[in-house]
Amino acid sequence: MKAITTDAILTSASTRADSSLGLRFATPELQPAEKTAFFELLNRNLKLLIQPIDEPAVELTEVKGQLDEKTPSQRLRAVLFLLWKQENQAIDFEVFYREKMNGIIEHLKTKLNPET
């Protein structure tokens, strides 16, 4: 996988529900192969250096934090939340979540071999 370096303009920054930032950049006009290089990096963990071109960088601010994918349990909870919203449940999400999780657990228990 190749790395990319390009000039860009930061056109938008917004906060997200998990306290991270969503950033939007505009690039100069690109050739098809250059565009492809960007698309190949979609949804990948990246290292990003943002440095002004027209003024010297006085110091480097390192932002540390992990950009991990959701754990399987976080993914399951998110899917159950979407299901709860989709079904317009009259019950509280936490109650719905516990009921569905108990259902999944009981279903998986039926798959276990009884101890001899």
Secondary structure, 3 states (H helix, E strand, C coil): CCCCCCCCEEEEEEECCCCCEEEEEECCCCCHHHHHHHHCCCCCCCCCCCCCCCCCCCCCCCCCCCCCCCCHHHHHHHHHHHHHHHCCCCCCHHHHHHHHHHHHHHHHHHCCCCCC
